[in-house]
Amino acid sequence: MSLYNIIKRPIVTEKSSLMKEQSNAYVFEVEKSADKVLIKKSVEQLFNVKVKSVKTLIQRGKYKKYGKDTGRTKSWKKAVVSLSDGKIELFEGV
């Protein structure tokens, strides 16, 4: 698995914006098979920053109703990446 394929997209919500301002932590959707070491290497290489810690969690899929049928969206993995110093410019102005 390439380091460029580990991070799928940034998660931009009110809660993640507060985390960014208060504790310099950024939230990403990542590959489900990626571990904390790979996520740390990927963020450091992609954004040229120093990562302090990585916290991961599996976000369960939500139950949805499609007419008469009920289904479930896919589960996905979320990573909260804390930076020791520096910022990721991707989130500026969002």
C-alpha positions in Angstrom: 0.0 0.0 0.0 1.4 3.4 -1.0 1.7 6.2 1.5 -0.3 8.4 -0.9 -3.3 6.0 -0.8 -3.7 5.8 3.0 -5.5 9.2 3.5 -8.8 9.3 1.6 -10.1 12.7 2.6 -10.2 15.3 5.4 -13.2 15.5 7.7 -14.3 19.1 8.0 -17.0 19.5 10.6 -17.7 21.9 13.5 -16.1 19.5 16.0 -13.0 18.9 13.8 -12.6 22.7 13.3 -12.6 23.2 17.1 -10.1 20.5 17.5 -7.9 22.1 14.9 -8.0 25.5 16.7 -7.7 24.3 20.3 -5.3 21.4 20.1 -3.7 21.5 16.6 -5.4 18.1 15.7 -6.7 17.2 12.3 -9.2 14.6 11.3 -9.0 12.3 8.2 -10.8 9.4 6.7 -8.2 6.7 6.1 -7.9 3.2 4.7 -9.5 0.6 7.0 -6.3 -1.6 6.9 -3.9 1.2 7.8 -2.3 1.3 11.2 -1.1 4.2 13.3 2.5 4.0 12.1 1.5 4.1 8.4 -0.9 7.0 9.0 1.8 9.0 10.8 4.3 8.4 8.0 1.8 9.3 5.4 0.8 12.6 7.0 4.4 13.6 7.6 5.3 12.8 4.0 2.3 14.4 2.4 2.1 17.7 4.4 5.7 18.1 5.6 4.8 18.4 9.3 5.8 16.7 12.5 3.1 14.4 14.0 2.9 14.1 17.8 0.2 11.4 18.1 -2.4 9.5 16.1 -5.7 8.2 17.4 -7.9 5.9 15.3 -11.4 4.6 15.5 -13.8 2.6 13.4 -16.9 4.6 12.6 -19.8 2.2 12.2 -22.1 2.5 9.2 -25.5 4.1 9.7 -28.8 2.3 9.1 -30.7 3.8 6.2 -34.1 3.1 4.8 -34.5 2.8 1.0 -38.2 2.7 0.4 -39.4 -0.5 2.0 -35.9 -2.0 2.3 -33.5 -1.2 5.1 -29.8 -1.2 4.5 -26.6 0.0 6.1 -23.8 2.3 4.9 -20.2 1.0 5.0 -18.1 1.3 8.1 -15.0 3.5 7.8 -11.9 4.4 9.7 -11.2 7.8 11.2 -7.8 9.1 12.3 -7.3 12.1 14.6 -3.7 13.4 14.0 -2.1 15.8 16.5 0.8 17.9 15.3 3.6 19.0 17.5 4.2 22.2 15.5 3.2 23.5 12.1 -0.2 23.6 10.2 -1.7 21.8 7.3 -2.6 24.4 4.7 -5.3 22.2 3.2 -7.7 23.3 6.0 -7.1 27.0 5.8 -10.1 29.0 4.6 -12.6 26.1 4.9 
